[in-house]
Amino acid sequence: QVQLVESGGGVVQPGRSLRLSCAASGFTFSSYAMHWVRQAPGKGLEWVAVISYDGSNKYYADSVKGRFTISRDNSKNTLYLQMNSLRAEDTAVYYCARPRGPVRGVPNDAFDIWGQGTMVTVSS
Amino acid sequence: DIQMTQSPSSLSASVGDRVTITCRASQSISSYLNWYQQKPGKAPKLLIYAASSLQSGVPSRFSGSGSGTDFTLTISSLQPEDFATYYCQQSYSTFTFGQGTRLEIK
């Protein structure tokens, strides 16, 4: 079945780095753009970043621009989020999500498949 | 950046009630508006895409309407499993979520 499984979360000190992974299965990963979305404890959803199907286009929320990098390895069906210079306000559950359709570029589409999330806690 | 404002922030209702949640965009987003349901400890679930299209497998009691800047999500007859938090999201220019509407049992 179509599935996204995040990993790599944990507790990290402010200023340090962490890399999240999202393993995809059950669909043609290389045909879809992919997103990261986060949710701070008790708060709402915040879109973080998107990467096009081939990795050629990437867009970020202002809150993470210059600190986070989204990437993908289509040969491994895996999405990544490299998070540097982490701050307390980056503490959240991080979800990877897939848009509804396989479209070139970055589609203006809803997210129909979500992973279960991985928790990142930034604390000294 | 496009801001999304939902109202109300919370809502108490009973099983069988008709419920409407509103989402307003800070500028026109055409019909690039999506609705999600989230239950505690779970990932969001897509309900409505492109303002009014029902996602496959979602019960027909859920419906969406609107275009431009003003949108609504309606649940025609609340069921026990519908008590959750609902988010709108614009996908017109990057992606922004509303702050959420918590639907509670009265």
Interface residues (C-beta under 8 A of the other chain):
Chain A: H35 V37 G44 L45 E46 W47 V50 Y59 A61 D62 Y95 R100 N108 D109 A110 F111 D112 W114 G115 Q116 G117
Chain B: D1 Y32 N34 Y36 Q38 A43 P44 K45 L46 Y49 A50 Q55 Y87 Q89 S91 Y92 T94 F95 T96 F97 G98 Q99 G100
